Amino acid sequence: MPSIGDRARWLVEINGTLSRMNDDQLSRAAKMLKAFVG
């Protein structure tokens, strides 16, 4: 299980990546996440 610090770093990286994506990319990413999560 990752530590809280590891999880925080991952979330910061994910947030940075999402902030650089355009609407079409965000839409595709949302669809992929829904497929993974169910």
C-alpha positions in Angstrom: 0.0 0.0 0.0 1.5 3.4 -1.0 2.2 5.9 1.8 0.2 9.1 2.1 3.2 11.0 0.7 3.4 8.8 -2.3 -0.3 9.2 -2.9 -0.1 13.0 -2.6 2.8 13.1 -5.2 0.8 11.0 -7.6 -2.3 13.2 -7.2 -0.2 16.3 -7.8 1.3 14.8 -10.9 -2.2 13.6 -12.2 -3.6 17.1 -11.5 -0.8 18.7 -13.4 -1.4 16.4 -16.4 -5.1 17.0 -16.4 -4.6 20.8 -16.2 -2.7 20.7 -19.5 -5.3 18.6 -21.4 -7.9 20.1 -23.7 -11.6 19.3 -23.5 -11.4 16.4 -26.0 -8.5 14.8 -24.2 -10.3 15.2 -20.8 -13.4 13.5 -22.3 -11.4 10.5 -23.5 -9.6 10.3 -20.1 -12.9 10.3 -18.3 -14.2 7.5 -20.5 -11.1 5.4 -19.8 -11.4 6.0 -16.1 -15.1 5.0 -16.1 -14.1 1.8 -17.9 -11.4 1.0 -15.3 -13.5 1.8 -12.3 -16.7 0.4 -13.6 
